[in-house]
Every structure is written in C-alpha cells, then in structure tokens.
Amino acid sequence: MSNDSKSQDAVNPLMGRAAEKRNARRRFLGQAGLGLGSLGVLGTAGFWPALVQAQAGSDATTGAVSDVNVLNFALNLEYLEAEFYSRAVFGTGLPDSLTTGRGTPGEVTGGRRVSFATRAIGQFANEIARDELHHVQFLRTALGSAAVARPAIDIQNSFNAAARAAGVIGPGQFFDPYADEQSFLLGAFIFEDVGVTAYKGAAPLLKNKTFLEAAAGILAVEAYHAGNLRTTLYTLGLETPAMQISNARDSLDGPTDLDQGIVDANGMANIVPTDQFGVAFSRTAPQVLNIVYLTPQARSSGGFFPQGVNSILNTSANNA
C-alpha cells in the first residue's frame, strides 16, 4: 500500500467522526428547538423586546438617556450610511418599510448609482451597502415599536459643503461623491471613521450586556469598513484630500487633536488610527453631531441631517 493510501485511510475515519459529531450537535439543537435560525430569533425577537419595552416606558416618563436612546441614536447614523451606500451601489434607497417609526420622518436628498471602474472597489462598496442595510434591519427589529423613523437626510449638498470646508474643492467648485469611484471613496471617508468612534464612545453608556454585545458586533464591522476604505485611499495615493477631510473633522469635534489621516507625520501608512497604546479613540454623541451637522457650534440640525436626528441626543457641542 502506498503512503498516500495509508494517509487517506487514516484521514477517512477522522472525517467520519467529525461528521458524526456535527450531525449529533445539529440533532440536539433541533430537538431542543435551538437551531441556528432559532438562536438568531432569540437574540432579537426573544430577549430584546422585553428589555426595550421596559426602557422605552422609562424614557417616556423620565427622559433618561437609556440604552434604547443610545441604540436609536445609532440607528440615525445607520440610516445615513445605508442611504448613501445603497443609492451609490444599487441606485435606490431604503424601502419604505425600513423608514417608519417614532419621531419626524423625512425624505432623502441626493444619491445615485456610481459607475465603478475597478472591480475590487465595486465589490467592496457592494458589501458595505449590504452590511449597512442589515444594520438598519437589525436595530429596527431589535427596537421594535421603540425604533425611530428615518429623519430627513441630505447626501448631496452636505457632501459639497463638507468638501469645500475641508479644502478638497475651491470656491465655485462642486464635489459630487457619485461622479466616479475616487469621489465616492472620499465621500465615504467623510463619515466612515465617525461611525467607529461613535460606537466606541457609546459603549460606556450601554448598561445592558445584551445591547453592549450587539453594539460591539456592529462596531467591529464598521471598523472593518473603515480599515478597507483607508487602505484603498492609500493605495490610490489620495493622502492629501484624506488629510484635509481628517483635519476638517478635527476642527468640528473640539480642541483635542483626535482625528488622523491615512499617513502619519513621517509619511508612513496610517491605516488604523489609534492612540499611543494602539487603542482606537472615542467620540461623544455631541461630537459626532458636530461632524454630521457640519458645525463646531451647539445646534440641533444641519449638514447631513437638515432637520436633525430623531433622538433625545440631538444637539451638537459648542466647540466654536
């Protein structure tokens, strides 16, 4: 018998035992009513509503900043990202069934399909668009009747104002994030990093570990998105406009120099913006609103949310 035959004879029983174990585990989960699909349902439709309804009732009477408020604040940001990516990739926004809820509903201004010239960038954008759609679906399902409606969102004039404030374009010029894939990437960079810092900043506010675990999962996905985006911008040699956008975000969210471009002071790649300990930084809800409202002042609307977000956390900080 050849060595190959002996090796295969040794492997086959191992593979058979592994398959038996997998089948036994599946039978157990099925008999217990805990198949993978059921586990997913329990994670949202089972555990969450009781927690959400209890906190929502408290919110209505006390106005406290509860876990539900924090998750609804995150839902506003997910609406923004989902609308931008969905329209850029698929040419359509969120279906009406994913836009209803508490608060003042609003329409979306701008957005159209981008003609991606590079297959990798197009695939990357497609994956992010699907992830952001799933984030909206997940948060809305988990929050149930406590979920807020999609607020008015501007993904046309806001990009132009942000690019002009950053110096990416000059007076009289117009920035269109849907014109080509490089413009799309720079448009995404305006708020992609913000989502990562927003979820990290929200973590200490979440009291319930079930909510915290879910938020941590979304944070990880947003960090993957941001890292991919930063890598792509670096590969394309777009360090200068990326740094201009980073500096603009820094000018809005307060006096501390937090934001980082895609290269460091020595011109080396800076794909992962961290502090000296290798830890990602955080932003508070008001700081996040400073950026998406495009203002260093205390306001309750502006920029990407022309009528404000649907949240009791709706006012930016006074950093002027």
C-alpha positions in Angstrom: 0.0 0.0 0.0 1.4 3.4 -0.9 2.0 6.2 1.7 -0.8 8.2 0.1 -3.3 5.3 0.5 -2.2 4.9 4.1 -2.7 8.6 4.8 -6.1 8.6 3.3 -7.1 5.5 5.3 -6.1 7.4 8.5 -7.9 10.6 7.5 -11.2 9.0 6.5 -12.2 7.7 10.0 -11.3 11.2 11.4 -13.5 12.9 8.9 -16.3 10.4 9.6 -16.1 11.0 13.3 -16.2 14.8 12.8 -19.2 14.5 10.6 -21.0 12.3 13.2 -20.3 15.0 15.9 -21.7 17.7 13.7 -24.8 15.7 13.0 -25.3 14.9 16.6 -24.9 18.5 17.6 -27.5 19.6 14.9 -29.9 16.9 16.1 -29.5 18.1 19.7 -30.2 21.7 18.7 -33.1 20.7 16.6 -34.7 18.6 19.4 -34.2 21.4 21.8 -35.7 23.9 19.5 -32.4 25.8 19.2 -31.4 25.5 15.6 -29.2 28.3 14.3 -32.3 30.1 12.9 -33.9 29.9 16.3 -30.8 31.3 18.0 -30.9 34.3 15.8 -34.6 34.9 16.6 -34.0 34.5 20.3 -31.2 37.1 20.1 -33.6 39.7 18.7 -37.2 38.8 18.8 -36.9 36.9 22.1 -34.7 38.8 24.5 -34.7 42.3 23.2 -38.3 43.4 23.1 -38.8 42.9 26.9 -35.7 44.9 27.6 -36.6 47.6 25.0 -40.2 48.0 26.2 -39.1 48.3 29.8 -36.6 51.0 29.0 -38.9 52.8 26.5 -41.5 53.2 29.2 -39.0 54.7 31.5 -37.8 57.0 28.7 -41.3 58.4 28.1 -41.6 59.4 31.8 -38.1 60.4 32.8 -36.4 61.4 29.5 -33.4 59.5 30.7 -30.6 58.6 28.3 -31.2 54.9 28.3 -29.8 52.0 26.2 -32.8 52.5 23.9 -31.9 56.1 23.4 -28.3 55.2 22.6 -29.4 52.5 20.1 -31.8 54.8 18.4 -29.1 57.4 18.1 -27.0 54.7 16.4 -30.0 53.9 14.1 -30.0 57.5 12.8 -26.4 57.1 11.8 -27.1 53.7 10.2 -29.9 55.3 8.2 -27.4 57.8 6.8 -24.8 55.2 5.9 -27.4 52.8 4.4 -28.9 55.5 2.2 -25.6 56.7 0.9 -24.2 53.3 0.1 -27.4 51.8 -1.2 -28.0 54.6 -3.6 -24.3 54.7 -4.7 -24.3 50.9 -5.3 -27.8 49.9 -6.3 -29.3 53.2 -7.4 -32.1 53.0 -4.9 -32.6 53.9 -1.2 -34.1 52.1 1.7 -37.6 50.6 1.1 -40.4 52.5 2.9 -40.9 49.5 5.3 -37.5 50.4 6.8 -38.1 54.1 7.3 -41.1 54.3 9.6 -41.1 54.8 13.4 -41.1 57.3 16.2 -40.2 61.0 15.6 -40.5 63.1 12.4 -39.9 61.1 9.2 -38.0 62.8 6.4 -37.1 62.4 2.8 -33.6 61.8 1.3 -32.0 64.5 -0.9 -29.4 63.3 -3.5 -27.8 60.0 -4.2 -27.4 58.0 -7.4 -25.5 54.9 -8.7 -21.8 55.2 -9.1 -20.1 53.8 -12.2 -17.3 51.8 -10.6 -14.3 51.3 -12.9 -12.4 49.0 -10.6 -14.0 45.6 -9.8 -12.5 45.4 -6.3 -13.8 48.8 -5.3 -17.2 48.0 -6.7 -17.3 44.7 -4.8 -16.1 46.4 -1.6 -18.8 49.1 -1.9 -21.5 46.4 -2.6 -20.5 44.5 0.6 -20.6 47.7 2.7 -24.0 48.6 1.3 -25.4 45.2 2.3 -23.9 45.4 5.7 -25.4 48.8 6.4 -28.8 47.7 5.2 -28.5 44.7 7.6 -27.6 47.1 10.5 -30.8 49.1 9.9 -32.8 45.9 9.8 -31.2 44.5 12.9 -31.6 47.7 15.0 -35.2 48.2 13.9 -36.2 44.6 14.6 -34.5 44.7 18.0 -36.0 48.0 19.0 -39.4 47.1 17.6 -42.1 49.8 18.2 -39.4 51.9 20.0 -37.4 52.4 16.8 -37.3 55.9 15.4 -38.2 56.9 11.9 -35.6 57.8 9.3 -35.1 61.6 9.6 -34.6 63.9 6.7 -31.1 63.2 5.1 -29.1 65.3 2.7 -26.4 63.3 0.8 -25.9 65.9 -1.9 -25.5 69.4 -0.6 -23.9 68.2 2.6 -21.0 66.5 0.8 -20.4 69.6 -1.2 -20.3 71.8 1.9 -18.1 69.3 3.7 -15.6 69.1 0.8 -15.5 72.9 0.5 -14.9 73.4 4.2 -12.1 70.8 4.1 -10.4 72.5 1.1 -10.9 69.5 -1.1 -12.6 71.8 -3.6 -12.3 75.6 -4.0 -14.9 78.4 -4.3 -17.2 77.8 -7.2 -16.4 74.1 -7.5 -18.8 71.3 -6.8 -18.0 68.0 -5.1 -20.1 65.1 -6.4 -19.4 61.8 -4.5 -21.3 59.9 -7.2 -19.2 61.2 -10.1 -16.6 58.4 -10.0 -15.1 55.8 -7.6 -12.5 58.1 -6.2 -15.0 60.8 -5.4 -17.2 58.0 -3.8 -14.3 56.9 -1.6 -13.6 60.4 -0.4 -17.3 61.0 0.3 -17.4 57.8 2.3 -14.3 58.8 4.2 -16.1 62.0 5.4 -18.2 59.9 7.9 -17.0 56.3 7.8 -14.4 56.8 10.6 -17.0 58.7 12.6 -19.2 55.6 12.9 -16.3 53.6 14.5 -15.7 56.4 17.1 -19.4 56.8 17.7 -19.9 53.2 18.6 -16.8 53.1 20.8 -18.0 56.3 22.6 -21.4 54.8 23.1 -20.1 51.6 24.8 -19.8 53.1 28.3 -23.3 54.4 28.1 -24.9 50.9 27.5 -25.9 49.3 30.7 -27.3 46.0 29.4 -24.7 43.4 28.3 -27.0 42.1 25.6 -27.2 45.6 24.0 -23.4 46.1 24.5 -22.6 42.8 22.8 -24.7 43.8 19.8 -23.2 47.2 19.6 -19.7 45.7 19.8 -20.5 43.5 16.9 -21.6 46.4 14.8 -18.5 48.4 15.9 -16.3 45.6 14.6 -18.0 45.7 11.2 -17.7 49.5 11.0 -14.0 49.2 11.8 -13.5 46.6 9.0 -15.2 49.0 6.6 -13.1 52.0 7.7 -9.9 50.0 7.5 -10.7 48.8 4.0 -11.6 52.3 2.9 -8.4 53.8 4.4 -6.3 51.1 2.7 -8.0 51.8 -0.7 -7.5 55.5 -0.4 -3.8 55.0 0.5 -3.3 52.6 -2.4 -4.8 55.2 -4.8 -2.4 57.9 -3.5 -5.3 60.1 -2.0 -3.4 61.0 1.1 -3.8 64.8 0.6 -7.6 65.0 0.3 -7.9 62.4 3.1 -5.8 64.5 5.4 -7.9 67.6 4.5 -11.0 65.7 5.5 -9.5 64.5 8.7 -8.4 68.0 9.7 -11.9 69.3 8.9 -13.4 66.7 11.2 -10.9 67.7 13.9 -11.9 71.3 13.6 -15.5 70.4 14.2 -15.4 68.0 17.1 -13.4 70.0 19.7 -9.9 71.3 20.6 -8.3 67.9 21.1 -6.4 66.6 18.1 -8.1 63.2 17.7 -8.6 62.5 14.0 -5.9 61.1 11.9 -5.3 60.9 8.1 -4.1 57.8 6.2 -0.5 58.7 6.6 1.4 59.7 9.7 3.8 62.7 10.3 6.6 60.7 8.7 4.6 59.9 5.6 4.1 56.2 6.6 0.8 54.5 6.1 -1.7 55.0 9.0 -4.4 52.6 8.2 -5.6 52.2 11.8 -5.9 55.5 13.7 -5.0 54.8 17.3 -3.5 56.4 20.4 0.0 55.7 21.7 -1.3 52.4 23.2 -2.8 51.1 20.0 -6.4 51.9 21.1 -9.0 53.4 18.9 -10.4 56.7 20.2 -14.0 57.6 21.0 -16.4 60.4 20.3 -19.3 61.5 22.4 -22.8 61.9 20.8 -22.4 65.7 20.7 -19.0 65.4 19.0 -20.5 63.0 16.4 -23.3 65.5 15.7 -20.7 68.3 15.3 -19.4 66.4 12.3 -22.6 65.2 10.7 -24.2 68.6 11.3 -21.0 70.2 9.8 -20.8 72.7 12.6 -18.5 73.5 15.6 -21.4 75.1 17.4 -24.2 73.7 19.5 -27.1 73.1 17.1 -29.9 70.6 16.7 -29.7 70.2 12.9 -27.6 70.8 9.8 -25.4 69.1 7.3 -26.4 65.5 6.6 -29.4 65.9 8.9 -31.0 69.2 7.8 -33.9 68.8 10.3 -31.8 67.0 13.0 -31.8 63.4 14.2 -34.7 61.6 15.7 -33.2 61.2 19.2 -33.2 63.0 22.6 -29.4 63.0 21.9 -29.9 65.6 19.1 -27.6 68.6 20.0 -24.0 69.1 19.0 -21.4 70.5 21.3 -20.3 74.2 21.4 -16.7 73.9 20.1 -16.6 77.3 18.4 
